Amino acid sequence: MSAPAHPYYPLDLKLPTFQENTYATEELIGYWLAFIIIVPILTWVWISSARKASVVDKLTAIWFIICGCIHLFFEEWKEYSKADSRYLTSDPFVVCMETVTAVLWGPLCFYITWGIAYNYASRHVLVALVSLGQIYGNVLYYATTLMEGAPASRPEFLYFWIYFVGLNGVWMIAPNVLLVQAIRRINKAIELTQNLKYVKKVQ
């Protein structure tokens, strides 16, 4: 059996237009690390200069600005496709999921970050919406390939456990935390409004 002409799984995957990355894996990881260091710092400084936001709000803003950048600019990362070659084969599920992500979640992530900077009340509903969408999308993303034994993922530790499981796992944890937080804040605001209406009615 001849060696495959590309580094992606399954080994018999047909990629007639495949071209090697112009950067080594180490370089790409270095760029990624630089991104997740520089962007949070700049976002923290921006939010701090805009208003006296809590640490939680600043961290939330950092999360959504990173999400926005990834959703709009990094989803077709060829290096990541070693963990899931569906990104290179126009897989129907991935195409549909990433279209929704790019058209809806990406721009809303930037709006949420802006809303945190300038304390828009509407951001809480959008945090809940986007977080729920991320959770739902991630569950389907995992399920549609794991049910088949993850045939599109390379088995090496870096690609399967770090890229596929680890990186995507973050989108299972953070959105759940933010969804619960948003629901609590919305619920608190509604209760406060109801209590004020009750007090006015009694008076």
Salt bridges, closest charged atoms under 4 A:
ASP57 OD2 - ARG51 NH2 3.03
ASP57 OD2 - ARG123 NH2 3.43
ASP57 OD1 - ARG185 NH1 3.20
GLU75 OE2 - HIS71 ND1 3.03
GLU79 OE1 - LYS82 NZ 3.20
ASP84 OD2 - ARG86 NH2 2.90
GLU156 OE2 - ARG154 NH2 2.62
